[in-house]
Amino acid sequence: MSAELRALRDDPFEQLLRLEARLRTVRLDIAAGQAQTWGGLGFRLNDIWLAAPRDEVREVIVPPKLTRVPNVRAWLLGVANVRGSLLPIIDLRQFLGLPAAEEQRSRRALVFNSDRVPAGFLVDEVAGHRQFAPHEQRREIVAAAGHYSPYLLGAFVRDGQPWLAFSLHKVALSETFKHAGL
């Protein structure tokens, strides 16, 4: 039996999640080629501007009060009670291997739009929704994006400013994210 068939037999749900992730990655190219614009929620990490697909962000919240969780990676800052549900808060900078940020008033948590994987991703600043036209897409930026590359759907340039199309869904499916414990 091939490894692919064994994986399907052993964990069919995981295979469906991987297929969904692959479909999401090509959706940006298809959307950019057929639609008038592609939209996402703009946010900043360090001095890099990113945009997450609209359907991946349920809401934006002020960073909530956290309860630390023992024996987890430094990027899992803790859990918070958000409207009666526990929400793990991930420092997206640390998750990507960047240094932790100083406390800033502009910091926000992007609540991942998933019933299966509750998570809030801490970012430095939120810039609101952004629209990009197909002619603004720049594939060459993705290859040079360093820490961000595994989680990108594409990139755009508007008025000289690069914007990385960043997938929180890819983060949630990553092996690093799945192994938050020490």
The 8 nearest C-alpha neighbors of each residue, nearest first, counted from 0:
[[1, 4, 5, 2, 3, 6, 8, 7],
 [2, 0, 4, 3, 5, 6, 7, 8],
 [1, 3, 5, 4, 6, 0, 7, 8],
 [2, 4, 6, 1, 5, 7, 0, 8],
 [5, 3, 7, 1, 6, 2, 8, 0],
 [6, 4, 2, 8, 7, 3, 9, 1],
 [7, 5, 9, 3, 4, 8, 10, 2],
 [6, 8, 11, 4, 5, 10, 9, 14],
 [7, 9, 5, 6, 10, 11, 4, 3],
 [10, 8, 6, 7, 5, 11, 4, 13],
 [9, 11, 7, 13, 12, 8, 6, 14],
 [12, 10, 7, 14, 13, 8, 15, 9],
 [11, 13, 15, 14, 10, 16, 7, 17],
 [14, 12, 16, 15, 11, 10, 17, 7],
 [13, 15, 11, 17, 12, 16, 7, 18],
 [16, 14, 18, 12, 13, 17, 19, 11],
 [15, 17, 13, 19, 14, 18, 20, 12],
 [18, 16, 20, 14, 19, 15, 21, 13],
 [17, 19, 15, 21, 20, 16, 14, 22],
 [18, 20, 16, 22, 17, 21, 15, 23],
 [21, 19, 17, 23, 18, 22, 16, 24],
 [22, 20, 18, 24, 23, 19, 17, 25],
 [21, 23, 19, 20, 25, 24, 26, 18],
 [22, 24, 26, 20, 21, 25, 19, 27],
 [25, 23, 21, 152, 22, 26, 27, 20],
 [26, 24, 22, 27, 28, 23, 29, 21],
 [25, 27, 23, 29, 24, 28, 30, 22],
 [28, 26, 30, 29, 25, 31, 24, 152],
 [29, 27, 31, 30, 25, 26, 32, 153],
 [28, 30, 26, 32, 27, 31, 33, 25],
 [31, 29, 27, 33, 34, 32, 28, 26],
 [30, 32, 133, 28, 29, 34, 33, 27],
 [31, 33, 29, 30, 34, 28, 133, 35],
 [34, 32, 30, 31, 29, 35, 133, 36],
 [35, 33, 30, 36, 31, 32, 37, 133],
 [34, 36, 132, 33, 133, 31, 37, 32],
 [37, 35, 132, 131, 34, 130, 31, 38],
 [38, 36, 131, 130, 31, 132, 30, 39],
 [39, 37, 130, 129, 131, 36, 52, 53],
 [38, 40, 52, 53, 51, 50, 129, 128],
 [39, 41, 128, 50, 51, 127, 53, 129],
 [42, 40, 50, 126, 127, 49, 128, 125],
 [41, 43, 125, 126, 49, 124, 48, 50],
 [42, 44, 48, 124, 123, 47, 49, 45],
 [45, 43, 123, 47, 122, 46, 92, 48],
 [44, 46, 47, 43, 123, 92, 100, 48],
 [45, 47, 44, 43, 48, 123, 49, 42],
 [48, 46, 44, 43, 45, 49, 162, 161],
 [49, 47, 43, 162, 42, 163, 46, 44],
 [48, 50, 163, 162, 42, 41, 164, 43],
 [51, 49, 41, 164, 40, 39, 165, 42],
 [50, 52, 165, 39, 40, 166, 164, 53],
 [53, 51, 39, 55, 54, 40, 38, 50],
 [54, 52, 39, 55, 56, 40, 51, 38],
 [53, 55, 52, 56, 112, 57, 51, 39],
 [54, 56, 112, 53, 52, 111, 57, 167],
 [57, 55, 111, 112, 58, 54, 110, 53],
 [58, 56, 112, 110, 111, 55, 54, 59],
 [59, 57, 110, 56, 109, 60, 111, 112],
 [58, 60, 109, 108, 110, 107, 61, 57],
 [61, 59, 108, 107, 62, 58, 109, 110],
 [60, 62, 107, 63, 108, 59, 106, 105],
 [63, 61, 107, 108, 60, 64, 106, 121],
 [64, 62, 61, 65, 79, 81, 60, 80],
 [63, 65, 79, 62, 66, 80, 78, 77],
 [66, 64, 79, 78, 77, 63, 67, 76],
 [65, 67, 77, 78, 79, 68, 64, 76],
 [68, 66, 77, 65, 76, 69, 78, 75],
 [67, 69, 77, 66, 71, 70, 78, 76],
 [70, 68, 71, 67, 180, 77, 181, 72],
 [71, 69, 181, 180, 68, 72, 179, 73],
 [70, 72, 180, 181, 179, 69, 73, 75],
 [71, 73, 179, 74, 75, 180, 181, 70],
 [72, 74, 75, 76, 71, 93, 94, 90],
 [73, 75, 90, 93, 94, 72, 89, 76],
 [76, 74, 89, 73, 77, 72, 88, 90],
 [75, 77, 74, 88, 89, 73, 67, 90],
 [78, 76, 67, 66, 68, 65, 75, 88],
 [77, 79, 87, 66, 86, 65, 88, 85],
 [80, 78, 65, 86, 85, 81, 64, 63],
 [79, 81, 85, 84, 83, 86, 82, 78],
 [82, 80, 84, 83, 79, 85, 86, 63],
 [83, 81, 84, 80, 85, 79, 86, 63],
 [82, 84, 81, 80, 85, 79, 86, 78],
 [85, 83, 81, 80, 82, 86, 79, 117],
 [84, 86, 80, 79, 78, 81, 87, 83],
 [85, 87, 79, 78, 118, 117, 88, 84],
 [88, 86, 78, 118, 77, 119, 79, 89],
 [89, 87, 119, 77, 76, 78, 120, 118],
 [88, 90, 75, 120, 74, 91, 76, 121],
 [89, 91, 121, 74, 92, 93, 120, 94],
 [90, 92, 94, 93, 121, 120, 89, 95],
 [93, 91, 97, 95, 90, 94, 99, 96],
 [94, 92, 96, 97, 74, 95, 90, 91],
 [93, 95, 91, 74, 92, 96, 90, 89],
 [96, 94, 93, 92, 97, 146, 91, 147],
 [97, 95, 93, 94, 92, 98, 146, 91],
 [96, 98, 92, 93, 95, 99, 94, 146],
 [99, 97, 93, 100, 92, 96, 95, 45],
 [100, 98, 93, 92, 97, 101, 90, 74],
 [101, 99, 102, 98, 92, 123, 103, 45],
 [100, 102, 103, 99, 123, 98, 106, 104],
 [101, 103, 100, 104, 106, 105, 123, 99],
 [104, 102, 105, 106, 101, 123, 100, 124],
 [103, 105, 106, 102, 107, 124, 123, 61],
 [104, 106, 124, 103, 123, 107, 125, 61],
 [107, 105, 123, 124, 104, 103, 122, 121],
 [106, 108, 61, 62, 122, 121, 60, 124],
 [107, 109, 121, 120, 60, 119, 62, 59],
 [108, 110, 59, 120, 119, 111, 58, 56],
 [111, 109, 119, 58, 57, 56, 118, 59],
 [110, 112, 56, 118, 113, 57, 55, 119],
 [113, 111, 57, 55, 56, 110, 54, 114],
 [114, 112, 115, 116, 111, 117, 55, 57],
 [113, 115, 116, 117, 112, 111, 118, 57],
 [114, 116, 113, 117, 112, 118, 111, 171],
 [117, 115, 113, 114, 118, 171, 111, 112],
 [118, 116, 86, 113, 114, 115, 111, 87],
 [119, 117, 87, 111, 86, 88, 110, 116],
 [118, 120, 110, 88, 109, 108, 111, 89],
 [121, 119, 89, 109, 108, 91, 88, 90],
 [120, 122, 108, 90, 91, 107, 89, 119],
 [123, 121, 107, 106, 124, 44, 108, 91],
 [124, 122, 106, 44, 43, 105, 107, 45],
 [125, 123, 106, 105, 43, 42, 122, 107],
 [126, 124, 42, 127, 41, 43, 107, 123],
 [125, 127, 41, 42, 124, 128, 40, 43],
 [128, 126, 41, 40, 125, 129, 42, 39],
 [129, 127, 40, 39, 41, 38, 126, 130],
 [128, 130, 39, 38, 41, 40, 127, 131],
 [131, 129, 38, 37, 36, 39, 132, 128],
 [132, 130, 37, 36, 38, 135, 129, 133],
 [131, 133, 36, 135, 134, 35, 37, 130],
 [132, 134, 31, 135, 136, 32, 36, 131],
 [133, 135, 132, 136, 137, 131, 31, 155],
 [136, 134, 155, 156, 133, 132, 131, 157],
 [135, 137, 155, 134, 133, 154, 138, 156],
 [138, 136, 155, 154, 139, 140, 135, 156],
 [137, 139, 140, 141, 153, 154, 136, 142],
 [138, 140, 141, 137, 142, 143, 154, 153],
 [139, 141, 143, 138, 142, 137, 154, 144],
 [142, 140, 144, 143, 139, 138, 148, 153],
 [143, 141, 140, 144, 139, 148, 138, 145],
 [142, 144, 140, 141, 145, 139, 148, 147],
 [143, 145, 141, 148, 147, 142, 140, 146],
 [146, 144, 147, 148, 143, 142, 141, 149],
 [147, 145, 95, 148, 144, 96, 149, 97],
 [146, 148, 145, 144, 150, 149, 151, 95],
 [149, 147, 144, 151, 150, 145, 146, 141],
 [150, 148, 151, 147, 146, 169, 170, 145],
 [151, 149, 148, 169, 166, 147, 165, 170],
 [152, 150, 165, 148, 153, 164, 149, 166],
 [151, 153, 164, 24, 165, 27, 166, 150],
 [154, 152, 164, 151, 141, 138, 163, 155],
 [155, 153, 163, 164, 137, 162, 136, 138],
 [154, 156, 136, 135, 162, 137, 161, 163],
 [157, 155, 161, 160, 135, 159, 162, 136],
 [156, 158, 160, 159, 135, 161, 155, 162],
 [159, 157, 160, 156, 161, 135, 155, 162],
 [158, 160, 157, 156, 161, 155, 162, 135],
 [159, 161, 157, 156, 158, 162, 48, 155],
 [162, 160, 156, 155, 159, 157, 163, 48],
 [163, 161, 49, 155, 48, 154, 156, 164],
 [162, 164, 154, 49, 165, 50, 153, 155],
 [163, 165, 50, 153, 154, 152, 151, 49],
 [166, 164, 151, 51, 50, 163, 150, 152],
 [167, 165, 168, 169, 150, 51, 151, 152],
 [168, 166, 170, 169, 171, 165, 55, 51],
 [167, 169, 171, 166, 170, 172, 55, 20],
 [170, 168, 172, 166, 167, 150, 171, 173],
 [169, 171, 167, 173, 168, 172, 150, 176],
 [170, 172, 168, 169, 173, 176, 167, 177],
 [173, 171, 169, 170, 168, 174, 176, 177],
 [172, 174, 170, 176, 175, 171, 169, 177],
 [175, 173, 177, 176, 178, 172, 171, 170],
 [174, 176, 178, 173, 177, 179, 170, 94],
 [175, 177, 173, 178, 174, 179, 171, 170],
 [178, 176, 174, 175, 179, 173, 172, 171],
 [179, 177, 175, 176, 180, 174, 181, 72],
 [180, 178, 72, 71, 176, 177, 181, 175],
 [181, 179, 71, 178, 70, 72, 177, 69],
 [180, 71, 70, 72, 179, 178, 69, 73]]
